[in-house]
């Protein structure tokens, strides 16, 4: 079980990033209805070509506006442009609900 659980909507599309050593990372920006503090989560997917594929495919379906719940074991407070933001580290899981089109309805046809 994770020590920290934060739920919110993605403020932008998730990004897959890769280090020169071949590690794949997933970066999320989470916005909550309450509170002005920005939240960023970074999850290490793994290393090597398969991890890079997994990171890019995961980022492809985590789109802006999707509701997510991020589970993490630790956090730090980081300062960017004079504003604090919460940086979730040791992310252990990401749950998401895809963005629904305005054409979709709650009723089954």
QUIVENHU-V506675 format. One record per backbone hydrogen bond with DSSP energy under -1.0 kcal/mol. CO is the residue of the C=O (numbers start at 0). NH is the residue of the N-H. If there is no record, write none. Layout:
CO/NH
CO/NH
This chain:
3/71
5/69
7/67
8/30
9/64
14/26
16/24
18/21
21/47
22/18
23/44
23/45
24/16
25/42
26/14
27/40
28/10
29/38
30/8
37/85
38/29
39/87
40/27
42/25
45/23
47/51
48/52
49/53
50/54
51/55
52/56
53/57
54/58
55/59
60/62
61/13
62/65
65/9
66/96
67/7
68/94
69/5
70/91
70/92
71/3
73/88
75/86
77/84
79/82
82/79
84/77
85/39
86/75
87/41
88/73
89/72
92/70
94/68
96/66
100/103
